[in-house]
């Protein structure tokens, strides 16, 4: 048995900008968006990167979903703040505000969702928050499977890869630990699932069937070589010999889409 569901969440937002006028104005635009869309919101506002980084230890970062970071701040700039956030949170949507796009490649390195070029308009904020809503709707989806006669819920975003071996489905997931750098992974076993059944419930944008026995989550691919995908967890996933170019092309299309949507 397999079902697909989605959670509802309270949206939490960080705003960090050293310019008080820009900070207040952006905050007001964000509040306007959530009020017009009748969505609950909690905001944390900071005037510099140092104060935000200091609070990361006490803020429940797993609940914070969006961060608007000004790039050009004295002291610790927005890019370095984003890097600090990424040490403990890979899922938070990071939006960089800036007067220049000179740091576009730096934004890619911290997986920034988008740039907002100052002066920011409500249309800009509305567009990026709509994009965030779509991202979260996808990342909060989960599958429910039977493992050892118990129902187990698995967030799609936590799945590294899925394999079928000896008529058993093994779902390899990110480790459920605060240390996101841990290389190990949790394996959920279900003898009642086929790869084809699981594939029907996965997001085709992020998941790719690379082999008759494997499906991989493309967000965790670190490298691709002649015959395999190498994942950030250290796992190596084979690429089927037949139609190998099509599999690799699908991955290149995924990378292009991710870069285009920044």
C-alpha positions in Angstrom: 0.0 0.0 0.0 1.2 3.5 -0.8 -0.5 6.9 -0.3 0.7 10.4 -0.9 -0.3 13.3 1.4 0.8 16.8 2.2 1.3 18.7 5.5 0.0 22.2 6.3 2.5 24.5 8.0 2.9 27.9 9.6 5.2 30.0 7.5 8.2 31.6 9.3 10.3 34.3 7.8 13.7 35.9 8.5 14.5 39.4 7.2 18.1 40.6 7.5 19.2 44.0 6.1 21.5 46.7 7.6 19.5 49.5 5.9 16.6 50.4 8.2 14.4 51.8 5.4 14.9 48.8 3.2 14.4 46.4 6.1 11.1 48.0 7.2 9.8 48.3 3.6 10.6 44.6 2.8 9.0 43.5 6.0 5.8 45.4 5.2 5.7 43.9 1.7 6.1 40.4 3.1 3.3 41.0 5.7 1.1 42.3 3.0 1.5 39.2 0.9 0.6 36.8 3.7 -2.3 39.0 4.9 -3.7 39.1 1.3 -3.4 35.3 1.1 -4.8 34.7 4.5 -1.7 32.8 5.7 -0.3 32.8 9.2 3.3 34.2 9.5 5.9 34.7 12.1 8.8 37.0 11.3 12.3 37.6 12.8 14.0 40.8 11.7 17.7 41.5 12.0 19.9 44.6 11.2 23.1 42.7 10.6 24.5 39.2 9.9 26.2 38.9 13.2 23.0 39.1 15.2 21.2 36.6 13.0 24.1 34.1 13.2 24.1 34.5 17.0 20.4 33.6 17.1 20.7 30.5 14.9 21.6 28.5 17.9 18.3 29.3 19.7 16.0 29.8 16.8 14.2 26.6 15.8 15.8 26.6 12.3 13.8 23.5 11.3 10.6 25.7 11.5 12.0 28.7 9.7 11.2 28.4 6.0 12.2 31.6 4.2 15.2 34.0 4.7 15.5 37.3 2.9 19.2 38.3 3.2 20.8 41.5 2.0 24.1 40.7 0.3 25.9 44.0 0.9 26.1 44.4 4.7 29.1 45.5 6.8 30.8 42.8 8.7 29.3 39.4 7.8 27.6 39.8 4.4 24.5 38.0 3.2 26.4 35.3 1.3 28.3 34.2 4.5 25.1 34.3 6.5 23.6 32.0 4.0 26.5 29.6 4.2 26.1 29.5 8.0 22.4 28.7 7.6 23.2 25.9 5.2 25.4 24.2 7.8 22.3 23.2 9.7 19.4 23.7 7.3 19.3 22.6 3.7 15.6 23.2 3.2 15.2 26.9 4.1 14.4 29.0 1.0 17.0 31.8 0.8 16.3 34.9 -1.2 19.1 37.4 -1.7 18.4 41.1 -1.9 21.0 43.2 -3.6 21.8 46.3 -5.7 24.0 44.2 -8.1 24.0 40.7 -9.5 27.8 40.4 -9.3 27.5 37.6 -6.7 25.2 35.4 -8.8 27.6 32.4 -8.7 27.9 32.8 -4.9 24.1 32.6 -4.7 24.2 29.3 -6.6 26.7 27.9 -4.1 24.3 28.5 -1.2 21.3 27.3 -3.2 19.6 30.7 -3.2 16.1 30.4 -4.6 16.1 33.8 -6.2 17.5 37.4 -6.2 15.5 40.5 -5.6 17.2 43.6 -7.0 16.6 46.8 -5.0 14.4 48.8 -5.0 12.1 45.9 -4.4 8.5 46.1 -5.5 5.5 44.2 -4.2 5.3 42.4 -7.5 8.8 41.1 -6.9 8.0 39.9 -3.4 4.7 38.3 -4.6 6.4 36.4 -7.3 9.2 35.0 -5.1 6.8 34.0 -2.3 4.5 32.3 -4.8 7.6 30.4 -5.9 8.3 29.5 -2.3 4.8 28.2 -1.8 5.1 25.9 -4.8 8.5 24.7 -3.5 7.2 23.9 0.0 4.1 22.2 -1.3 6.4 19.8 -3.1 9.0 19.4 -0.3 6.3 18.6 2.3 4.7 15.8 0.3 5.3 12.4 1.7 4.6 8.7 0.9 3.1 6.3 3.4 4.3 2.7 3.2 4.0 -0.5 5.1 7.2 -1.7 6.7 7.3 -4.5 9.3 3.5 -4.3 9.4 3.7 -0.6 10.5 2.7 2.5 8.6 5.8 4.6 7.9 5.6 8.2 6.5 8.6 9.3 4.4 9.1 12.9 3.2 9.9 12.8 -0.5 12.6 15.4 0.0 14.4 13.0 2.4 14.6 10.1 -0.1 18.1 9.6 -1.5 17.3 6.7 -3.8 15.0 3.6 -4.0 16.1 0.2 -5.1 14.5 -3.2 -5.7 16.5 -6.2 -4.7 15.3 -9.8 -4.3 11.6 -8.7 -4.7 12.0 -6.2 -1.8 11.8 -2.4 -2.0 14.5 -0.5 -0.1 13.9 3.2 0.4 17.2 4.9 1.4 16.6 8.2 3.2 18.5 11.1 4.7 19.6 10.3 8.3 17.1 11.7 10.9 19.7 13.6 12.9 20.7 17.2 13.5 24.0 16.5 11.9 23.1 16.9 8.2 26.7 16.1 7.2 26.3 12.5 8.4 27.0 10.2 5.5 24.9 7.3 6.7 21.3 6.8 5.7 18.2 5.1 7.0 16.8 2.2 5.0 13.1 1.5 5.1 12.2 -2.0 3.8 8.9 -3.0 2.3 8.2 -6.3 0.6 4.8 -5.2 -0.7 6.0 -2.5 -3.1 7.3 -2.6 -6.7 9.5 0.0 -8.2 6.8 0.8 -10.7 4.2 1.4 -8.0 6.5 3.8 -6.1 7.5 5.6 -9.2 3.8 6.6 -9.9 3.7 8.6 -6.7 7.0 10.5 -7.1 7.7 14.0 -8.4 8.9 13.5 -11.9 10.8 16.7 -11.7 13.2 15.5 -9.0 13.1 11.7 -9.3 14.6 9.7 -12.2 14.6 6.0 -12.9 18.2 5.4 -13.8 18.0 1.6 -14.0 15.4 -1.1 -13.9 16.1 -1.5 -10.2 16.9 2.1 -9.1 15.2 5.5 -8.8 17.4 8.4 -7.7 16.5 11.8 -6.2 18.4 14.2 -8.4 18.7 16.8 -5.8 21.3 14.6 -4.1 23.4 13.8 -7.2 27.0 15.1 -6.7 28.5 13.8 -9.9 27.8 11.7 -13.0 30.3 9.6 -14.8 30.2 7.1 -17.6 28.1 4.4 -15.8 26.9 5.8 -12.5 25.5 8.7 -10.5 27.5 9.6 -7.4 25.3 10.9 -4.5 26.2 13.3 -1.7 25.7 10.4 0.7 28.5 8.5 -1.0 26.2 6.0 -2.7 26.8 5.0 -6.3 23.7 4.4 -8.5 24.1 2.6 -11.8 22.8 4.0 -15.1 21.1 1.5 -17.4 23.1 0.6 -20.5 20.2 0.9 -22.9 19.2 4.5 -23.4 22.1 5.8 -21.3 22.2 9.1 -23.1 18.5 9.7 -22.3 19.1 9.3 -18.6 22.1 11.7 -18.6 20.1 14.2 -20.7 17.3 14.1 -18.2 19.8 15.0 -15.5 21.2 17.8 -17.5 17.7 19.1 -18.1 17.1 19.0 -14.3 20.3 21.1 -13.7 19.2 23.6 -16.3 15.8 24.0 -14.7 17.4 24.5 -11.3 19.7 27.2 -12.6 17.0 28.9 -14.6 14.7 29.2 -11.6 17.3 30.9 -9.4 
